[in-house]
Amino acid sequence: MLKLGNIGLEVPFFQAPLSGYSDYAMRKLGLSFGAPLTFAGVMLAKSATHPKVLRKPFFRPRDDEHPIGAQILGNDPLVMAAAAKELVAVGYDLIDLNFACPAPKVLRRRRGGWLLREPERIIEIYSRVRDAVSCPVLMKLRTGFNSSGAERDNFYRIVSVASEENIDAVVVHPRTVVQKFTGQADWELLAELKQQFPQTTIIGSGDLFDAQTGADLLKTTGVDGLLIARGAVGNPWIFRDLRAVLAGKPIPERPGIEEQGRTILEHFELVAGIYKLQKAVRFIRKFLVNYCKLHPKRKEAQKTLLAAGNKKELLAGIKHWYGVS
Ligand SMILES: Cc1cc2nc3c(=O)[nH]c(=O)nc-3n(C[C@H](O)[C@H](O)[C@H](O)COP(=O)(O)O)c2cc1C
């Protein structure tokens, strides 16, 4: 059981906010394969306070996907608080504050990971948001802007204040902002962090591509939960596998070709329910690259599926390589 404020999850992991990926289709698939909670991709707080934006179905959670979290990005405490309120009003169940994004356009505007250099601002944002909503509030951090001692001190100051204020959870991707995705996530740092803040719910993120690795890291580091991110892209089975391994059962066999094909079809139908058909065919390609990794003829299957220019060609490709339609 993982407690995030007043929301209890029966298993200690959930699906990450993944900008450009974690739309309703990926979330729904994640839930059906065993994720107890999913997140929409990060939203700009300023946009979320714009009345027109949250009227669009794309930005609103649907009835069949609770609990679902929203994550916001911004540097103005009042705007962040207003956005959190709006998001809860349209149905999101948790709010996560993004102080981790390393994208240059985000850093240029002093948002996301940039704010790790301004701990006092992060603390104020947290406090305003905490006062504005009654749902669980989390924050997502990297372990500093860069690896200098001063930046590391900033990181510890943020966690320390958040911990004193009884934050519902701190989600940490243990790389610095300048590292982006290079090198390896520093799970030893997470183990130390948990020792230092035993009363705080700490969720670890980074390089979680298979269930066994996740289960091992959960045990060895003592963190309270895992955030499954890239490991779930084109691989929703990771949630099924995590449930099994954490229950002490063997990890199920890899899905057979037909099951892979049926899952791709299911994913495509969900995607086609969100976007116009041509866009859906293009949009699902980034997932297909990963789905094809499980296929014994990966390269050939991938070549056909990525070359499909419309629904008919895509379905024909799936039928050819997976035997399902
Ligand atoms: C394409 C992509 C989009 C991401 N979008 C978000 C996001 O919207 N919010 C966020 O907090 N993290 C985001 N992340 C970071 C992930 O949630 C996660 O912390 C990171 O990928 C490390 O975990 P992993 O190595 O297991 O993927 C994103 C990562 C990727 C690769």
Ligand as a Chemical Component Dictionary entry (heavy atoms), coordinates in Angstrom:
data_LIG
# 
_chem_comp.id                   LIG 
_chem_comp.type                 NON-POLYMER 
_chem_comp.pdbx_formal_charge   0 
_chem_comp.three_letter_code    LIG 
# 
loop_
_chem_comp_atom.comp_id 
_chem_comp_atom.atom_id 
_chem_comp_atom.alt_atom_id 
_chem_comp_atom.type_symbol 
_chem_comp_atom.charge 
_chem_comp_atom.model_Cartn_x 
_chem_comp_atom.model_Cartn_y 
_chem_comp_atom.model_Cartn_z 
_chem_comp_atom.pdbx_ordinal 
LIG C1  C1  C 0 9.367  12.050 -23.508 1  
LIG C2  C2  C 0 9.396  12.342 -22.034 2  
LIG C3  C3  C 0 8.451  13.196 -21.506 3  
LIG C4  C4  C 0 8.470  13.483 -20.139 4  
LIG N1  N1  N 0 7.519  14.309 -19.626 5  
LIG C5  C5  C 0 7.502  14.566 -18.304 6  
LIG C6  C6  C 0 6.514  15.406 -17.729 7  
LIG O1  O1  O 0 5.600  15.899 -18.408 8  
LIG N2  N2  N 0 6.591  15.639 -16.392 9  
LIG C7  C7  C 0 7.561  15.076 -15.595 10 
LIG O2  O2  O 0 7.599  15.301 -14.398 11 
LIG N3  N3  N 0 8.488  14.269 -16.118 12 
LIG C8  C8  C 0 8.473  14.002 -17.434 13 
LIG N4  N4  N 0 9.429  13.162 -17.942 14 
LIG C9  C9  C 0 10.370 12.505 -17.017 15 
LIG C10 C10 C 0 9.834  11.157 -16.535 16 
LIG O3  O3  O 0 8.636  11.286 -15.825 17 
LIG C11 C11 C 0 10.862 10.406 -15.659 18 
LIG O4  O4  O 0 11.072 11.101 -14.466 19 
LIG C12 C12 C 0 12.173 10.236 -16.384 20 
LIG O5  O5  O 0 11.967 9.817  -17.722 21 
LIG C13 C13 C 0 13.077 9.217  -15.684 22 
LIG O6  O6  O 0 12.482 7.964  -15.633 23 
LIG P1  P1  P 0 12.779 6.788  -16.717 24 
LIG O7  O7  O 0 14.283 6.782  -16.932 25 
LIG O8  O8  O 0 12.279 5.541  -16.029 26 
LIG O9  O9  O 0 12.068 7.145  -17.958 27 
LIG C14 C14 C 0 9.447  12.893 -19.298 28 
LIG C15 C15 C 0 10.389 12.033 -19.847 29 
LIG C16 C16 C 0 10.373 11.740 -21.195 30 
LIG C17 C17 C 0 11.404 10.803 -21.752 31 
# 
loop_
_chem_comp_bond.comp_id 
_chem_comp_bond.atom_id_1 
_chem_comp_bond.atom_id_2 
_chem_comp_bond.value_order 
_chem_comp_bond.pdbx_ordinal 
LIG C1  C2  SING 1  
LIG C2  C3  SING 2  
LIG C2  C16 DOUB 3  
LIG C3  C4  DOUB 4  
LIG C4  N1  SING 5  
LIG C4  C14 SING 6  
LIG N1  C5  DOUB 7  
LIG C5  C6  SING 8  
LIG C5  C8  SING 9  
LIG C6  O1  DOUB 10 
LIG C6  N2  SING 11 
LIG N2  C7  SING 12 
LIG C7  O2  DOUB 13 
LIG C7  N3  SING 14 
LIG N3  C8  DOUB 15 
LIG C8  N4  SING 16 
LIG N4  C9  SING 17 
LIG N4  C14 SING 18 
LIG C9  C10 SING 19 
LIG C10 O3  SING 20 
LIG C10 C11 SING 21 
LIG C11 O4  SING 22 
LIG C11 C12 SING 23 
LIG C12 O5  SING 24 
LIG C12 C13 SING 25 
LIG C13 O6  SING 26 
LIG O6  P1  SING 27 
LIG P1  O7  DOUB 28 
LIG P1  O8  SING 29 
LIG P1  O9  SING 30 
LIG C14 C15 DOUB 31 
LIG C15 C16 SING 32 
LIG C16 C17 SING 33 
# 
